[in-house]
Amino acid sequence: QVKLVESGGGLVQPGGSLRLSCAASRNIFSIKDMGWYRQAPGMQRELVATIAPGGGTEYVDSVKGRFGISRDNAKSTVNLQMNSLKPDDTAVYFCNTVPALDFYWGQGTQVIVSS
């Protein structure tokens, strides 16, 4: 069974940057759309960035121009570069396929944007 493991979260000041990484135990990235999702306290989980096998990307409006999703199919990793972070970006971030599959949800990585 494939496992997805997220890393790279932490505490950062507003305006700062973080780079999240998602690693898979088996290469599924080359054949599936992959996405980064986030869940803020008391909120529903939302999809914030998607990358297709060919490299096409899509973003939710709130992160456009600030976040960049990338993939390395050879290394089975999907990354999320987050710049100009805002307190509203505080959430637990997860990676999964798009659409998401329940058995791929991992523990996520916590991002806290605060001064």
C-alpha positions as CSV (number, residue, x, y, z in Angstrom):
1,Q,0.0,0.0,0.0
2,V,1.3,3.4,-0.9
3,K,2.0,5.9,1.9
4,L,2.3,9.6,1.6
5,V,4.5,11.4,4.1
6,E,4.5,15.2,4.4
7,S,7.3,17.3,5.9
8,G,8.6,20.8,6.0
9,G,6.1,22.6,8.1
10,G,6.9,24.9,11.0
11,L,6.5,28.3,12.6
12,V,7.2,31.3,10.3
13,Q,6.6,35.0,10.5
14,P,4.1,36.7,8.2
15,G,5.9,37.4,4.9
16,G,8.2,34.4,5.3
17,S,8.6,31.3,3.2
18,L,8.4,27.5,3.7
19,R,8.9,24.6,1.4
20,L,6.8,21.5,2.0
21,S,7.6,18.1,0.6
22,C,5.5,15.0,0.1
23,A,7.2,11.6,-0.5
24,A,5.5,8.5,-1.6
25,S,6.6,4.9,-0.8
26,R,5.9,4.0,-4.4
27,N,5.8,6.1,-7.5
28,I,2.2,7.1,-8.2
29,F,3.0,10.7,-9.1
30,S,3.8,10.0,-12.8
31,I,0.3,8.8,-13.5
32,K,-2.0,10.8,-11.2
33,D,-2.8,14.5,-10.6
34,M,-1.4,15.4,-7.2
35,G,-2.4,18.1,-4.9
36,W,-1.7,19.9,-1.7
37,Y,-4.6,20.4,0.6
38,R,-4.9,22.3,3.9
39,Q,-7.2,22.3,6.9
40,A,-7.4,25.2,9.2
41,P,-8.8,24.9,12.7
42,G,-12.6,24.6,12.6
43,M,-12.6,24.6,8.8
44,Q,-13.1,22.1,6.0
45,R,-10.1,20.7,4.2
46,E,-9.5,22.5,0.9
47,L,-7.4,21.9,-2.1
48,V,-5.0,24.7,-2.7
49,A,-2.7,23.5,-5.5
50,T,-2.8,20.8,-8.2
51,I,-0.1,19.5,-10.5
52,A,-0.8,17.1,-13.4
53,P,1.6,14.4,-14.6
54,G,2.6,16.7,-17.5
55,G,3.3,19.6,-15.1
56,G,0.2,21.7,-15.6
57,T,-0.7,23.5,-12.4
58,E,-3.8,25.1,-10.8
59,Y,-4.2,27.1,-7.6
60,V,-7.0,28.4,-5.4
61,D,-7.3,32.1,-5.7
62,S,-6.1,32.8,-2.2
63,V,-2.6,31.4,-2.9
64,K,-2.1,32.4,-6.6
65,G,1.2,34.2,-7.1
66,R,2.5,33.1,-3.7
67,F,2.6,29.3,-3.8
68,G,4.3,27.1,-6.3
69,I,3.7,23.3,-6.7
70,S,6.3,21.1,-8.4
71,R,6.9,17.4,-8.8
72,D,9.9,15.1,-9.3
73,N,8.5,11.9,-10.7
74,A,11.9,10.1,-10.5
75,K,12.1,10.8,-6.8
76,S,8.4,10.3,-6.1
77,T,8.1,13.7,-4.4
78,V,5.7,16.7,-4.7
79,N,6.7,20.0,-3.3
80,L,4.9,23.2,-2.3
81,Q,6.9,26.4,-2.2
82,M,5.1,28.9,-0.1
83,N,6.1,32.5,-0.2
84,S,4.7,35.7,1.3
85,L,2.9,33.7,4.0
86,K,0.0,35.1,5.8
87,P,-1.7,34.2,9.1
88,D,-4.6,32.9,7.1
89,D,-2.3,30.2,5.7
90,T,-2.0,28.6,9.1
91,A,-3.3,25.1,8.7
92,V,-2.2,21.4,8.6
93,Y,-1.1,20.7,5.0
94,F,-1.6,17.3,3.3
95,C,-0.8,15.9,0.0
96,N,-3.0,13.5,-1.9
97,T,-4.2,12.6,-5.3
98,V,-6.8,14.8,-7.0
99,P,-9.5,13.8,-6.4
100,A,-8.3,12.7,-3.0
101,L,-8.4,9.0,-2.0
102,D,-9.2,8.3,1.6
103,F,-6.5,5.7,2.1
104,Y,-3.8,8.1,1.0
105,W,-4.4,10.7,3.8
106,G,-1.3,11.0,6.0
107,Q,-0.6,12.9,9.2
108,G,0.1,16.2,7.4
109,T,2.5,18.9,8.4
110,Q,1.6,21.8,10.5
111,V,2.2,25.4,9.2
112,I,1.8,28.3,11.7
113,V,2.2,31.8,10.4
114,S,2.5,34.2,13.3
115,S,4.6,37.0,14.6
